[in-house]
């Protein structure tokens, strides 16, 4: 399978070399695309330099910081245009272990539309999180799964591999959410177009270098969007079966 690993970056100069080397070691045949939002710390230049050494590394320079969802849409759009079979999304801060990539790709090769790196299936873990952060994440994922009927444990995970045909089917240009909302919406759209999701256990590690890009605004956006999508689905059911109004 021709594989493209999409790595959004903003101020990841401290991590980009290590993550690129680890991805290359884990999946030697994969191509890598760094989508950089004009990082002032020189992330793009560093990525290009290490890319010349490793080979099959491309840097997409975007003019301004435009968000995670936008970065993945741009990366996936390029991957579809070039005929890749599988596209991977993962963080560039080493919170996602590149050593898990072969398991994600194997799940897609066996027929999954989306192989989702899950912290909450047996074998998955978040060893460094506090009980409060863990509870908040679990509650949010359970809420999204129940409201949208996802049937998965970790809809907010950003470590994934998509089959290219499902990305073409879900109209990625129509996906507008960012952060956690983007991850939930993508899983939701995969299921709505008849795709299958397989959860693969991963261990999630907090970044050691650099600053987190997540914020309370992104979390709130995800909550609002999930609620809105759930209400929309209920209204569609009522319109389809008027006797239940």
C-alpha positions as CSV (number, residue, x, y, z in Angstrom):
1,X,0.0,0.0,0.0
2,X,1.3,3.4,-0.9
3,X,1.3,5.3,2.3
4,X,1.5,9.0,3.1
5,X,2.1,10.1,6.7
6,X,0.8,13.6,7.3
7,X,2.4,15.6,10.1
8,X,1.0,19.0,10.9
9,X,3.5,21.3,12.6
10,X,3.7,24.7,14.3
11,X,6.8,25.4,16.3
12,X,8.0,21.8,16.5
13,X,11.7,22.5,15.9
14,X,12.5,20.5,19.1
15,X,10.8,17.4,17.9
16,X,10.6,17.3,14.1
17,X,13.9,15.6,13.4
18,X,13.3,12.8,15.9
19,X,9.7,12.1,14.7
20,X,10.8,12.0,11.1
21,X,13.6,9.6,11.8
22,X,11.3,7.3,13.9
23,X,8.6,7.3,11.3
24,X,11.2,6.3,8.7
25,X,12.5,3.5,10.9
26,X,9.0,2.2,11.6
27,X,7.6,2.3,8.1
28,X,10.6,2.6,5.7
29,X,8.5,2.6,2.5
30,X,6.1,5.4,3.6
31,X,6.3,9.0,2.3
32,X,6.0,11.8,4.8
33,X,4.3,15.2,4.4
34,X,5.1,17.9,6.9
35,X,2.3,20.6,6.8
36,X,3.9,23.6,8.5
37,X,1.9,26.8,9.4
38,X,4.9,29.2,9.0
39,X,6.5,28.2,12.3
40,X,8.6,31.1,13.5
41,X,11.1,28.6,15.1
42,X,12.2,27.3,11.7
43,X,10.4,23.9,11.8
44,X,9.9,23.8,8.0
45,X,13.6,24.5,7.3
46,X,14.7,21.7,9.7
47,X,12.2,19.3,8.1
48,X,13.5,20.0,4.7
49,X,17.0,19.5,5.8
50,X,16.4,16.1,7.4
51,X,14.1,15.3,4.5
52,X,17.0,15.6,2.0
53,X,18.9,13.0,4.1
54,X,16.0,10.6,4.6
55,X,14.3,11.0,1.2
56,X,10.6,10.9,0.5
57,X,9.9,13.8,2.9
58,X,8.0,16.8,1.5
59,X,7.2,20.1,3.3
60,X,4.0,22.0,2.6
61,X,4.5,25.6,3.8
62,X,1.3,27.4,4.6
63,X,1.2,31.2,5.0
64,X,-0.3,31.3,8.5
65,X,-1.5,29.2,11.4
66,X,-4.8,27.8,10.2
67,X,-5.6,24.9,12.5
68,X,-5.2,21.1,12.7
69,X,-8.3,20.2,10.7
70,X,-7.2,22.5,7.9
71,X,-3.7,21.0,7.8
72,X,-5.1,17.5,7.5
73,X,-7.6,18.5,4.8
74,X,-4.7,20.0,2.8
75,X,-2.6,16.9,3.4
76,X,-5.3,14.5,2.5
77,X,-6.3,16.5,-0.6
78,X,-2.7,16.2,-1.8
79,X,-2.5,12.5,-1.0
80,X,-5.7,11.8,-2.9
81,X,-4.5,13.7,-5.9
82,X,-1.3,11.7,-6.0
83,X,-3.0,8.3,-5.7
84,X,-1.9,7.1,-2.3
85,X,-3.7,4.1,-0.9
86,X,-3.5,5.0,2.8
87,X,-3.1,8.3,4.6
88,X,-1.9,8.5,8.2
89,X,-2.5,11.4,10.6
90,X,-0.4,11.8,13.7
91,X,1.1,14.4,16.0
92,X,4.6,15.7,15.5
93,X,5.5,16.0,19.2
94,X,6.2,12.2,19.8
95,X,3.0,11.8,21.8
96,X,2.1,9.2,19.2
97,X,4.6,6.4,19.0
98,X,5.7,5.8,15.4
99,X,6.3,2.2,16.5
100,X,2.5,1.7,16.3
101,X,2.3,2.6,12.6
102,X,2.7,-1.0,11.3
103,X,-0.3,-2.1,13.4
104,X,-2.5,0.7,12.1
105,X,-1.5,0.0,8.5
106,X,-2.1,-3.7,9.0
107,X,-5.7,-3.0,10.1
108,X,-6.3,-1.0,6.9
109,X,-4.8,-3.7,4.8
110,X,-7.2,-6.2,6.4
111,X,-10.2,-4.1,5.3
112,X,-10.7,-1.3,7.9
113,X,-11.8,2.1,6.4
114,X,-10.3,3.8,9.4
115,X,-7.7,2.3,11.8
116,X,-7.9,4.3,14.9
117,X,-5.2,4.4,17.5
118,X,-7.2,3.9,20.8
119,X,-6.1,4.7,24.3
120,X,-9.2,3.0,25.8
121,X,-9.4,-0.5,24.3
122,X,-7.6,-3.3,26.1
123,X,-3.9,-2.8,25.6
124,X,-4.2,1.0,25.2
125,X,-2.9,3.4,27.9
126,X,-2.2,6.9,28.9
127,X,0.5,6.4,31.6
128,X,1.2,10.0,32.5
129,X,-2.3,11.5,32.8
130,X,-3.9,12.6,36.0
131,X,-7.1,11.0,37.1
132,X,-9.0,14.2,36.3
133,X,-7.7,14.5,32.8
134,X,-8.3,10.9,32.1
135,X,-11.9,11.1,33.4
136,X,-12.6,14.2,31.3
137,X,-11.3,12.5,28.2
138,X,-13.2,9.3,28.9
139,X,-16.5,11.2,29.6
140,X,-16.1,13.3,26.4
141,X,-15.5,10.2,24.3
142,X,-18.5,8.3,25.8
143,X,-20.7,11.4,25.3
144,X,-19.7,11.6,21.6
145,X,-20.1,7.9,21.0
146,X,-23.6,7.8,22.6
147,X,-24.9,11.0,21.0
148,X,-23.7,10.1,17.6
149,X,-24.0,6.3,17.8
150,X,-20.3,5.8,16.9
151,X,-19.7,2.6,18.9
152,X,-16.0,3.4,19.5
153,X,-14.1,4.3,22.6
154,X,-11.7,7.0,21.5
155,X,-13.3,9.2,18.9
156,X,-10.9,12.1,19.8
157,X,-7.7,10.2,19.1
158,X,-5.5,11.9,16.5
159,X,-3.4,8.9,15.6
160,X,-5.1,7.2,12.6
161,X,-4.8,5.6,9.2
162,X,-7.5,6.1,6.6
163,X,-8.1,4.1,3.4
164,X,-8.0,6.5,0.5
165,X,-11.3,5.4,-0.8
166,X,-13.2,6.4,2.4
167,X,-11.5,9.8,2.4
168,X,-12.7,10.4,-1.2
169,X,-16.2,9.3,-0.2
170,X,-16.7,11.5,2.8
171,X,-16.0,14.8,1.0
172,X,-13.2,16.1,3.2
173,X,-13.6,19.7,1.9
174,X,-16.9,19.8,3.8
175,X,-15.3,19.0,7.1
176,X,-15.0,22.3,9.0
177,X,-14.2,21.3,12.6
178,X,-10.8,21.6,14.2
179,X,-8.9,19.8,17.0
180,X,-11.0,17.2,18.8
181,X,-14.1,18.2,16.8
182,X,-12.2,17.3,13.6
183,X,-11.4,13.9,14.9
184,X,-14.9,13.2,16.0
185,X,-16.4,14.5,12.7
186,X,-14.1,12.4,10.6
187,X,-15.1,9.2,12.4
188,X,-18.7,10.2,12.2
189,X,-18.5,10.7,8.4
190,X,-16.6,7.4,7.9
191,X,-19.5,5.5,9.6
192,X,-22.2,7.5,7.8
193,X,-20.8,6.6,4.4
194,X,-20.7,2.9,5.3
195,X,-17.1,2.6,6.3
196,X,-15.7,0.4,9.1
197,X,-13.6,1.5,12.0
198,X,-11.1,-0.7,13.8
199,X,-9.6,0.4,17.1
200,X,-5.9,-0.5,17.6
201,X,-4.5,-0.1,21.1
202,X,-1.8,2.6,21.5
203,X,0.1,4.1,24.4
204,X,-0.3,7.9,24.4
205,X,2.6,10.0,25.9
206,X,2.4,13.7,26.7
207,X,4.9,15.8,24.8
208,X,8.3,16.3,26.5
209,X,9.4,19.3,24.5
210,X,7.4,22.3,23.3
211,X,4.0,23.6,24.2
212,X,0.6,21.9,23.7
213,X,-1.6,23.4,21.0
214,X,-4.9,22.3,22.6
215,X,-7.1,24.8,24.4
216,X,-10.4,25.1,26.3
217,X,-11.8,26.7,23.1
218,X,-11.1,23.5,21.1
219,X,-12.6,21.3,23.7
220,X,-15.8,23.5,23.9
221,X,-16.1,23.5,20.1
222,X,-16.1,19.7,20.1
223,X,-18.8,19.5,22.7
224,X,-21.0,22.0,20.9
225,X,-20.6,20.3,17.6
226,X,-21.3,16.8,18.9
227,X,-24.5,18.1,20.5
228,X,-25.6,19.9,17.3
229,X,-24.9,16.8,15.1
230,X,-26.8,14.6,17.5
231,X,-29.8,17.0,17.5
232,X,-29.7,17.2,13.7
233,X,-29.8,13.4,13.5
234,X,-32.8,13.2,15.8
235,X,-34.6,15.8,13.7
236,X,-33.9,13.8,10.6
237,X,-35.4,10.7,12.2
238,X,-38.5,12.6,13.3
239,X,-39.0,13.9,9.7
240,X,-38.6,10.4,8.3
241,X,-41.1,8.9,10.8
242,X,-43.7,11.7,11.5
243,X,-45.8,9.4,13.6
244,X,-43.2,9.6,16.3
245,X,-43.4,13.4,16.6
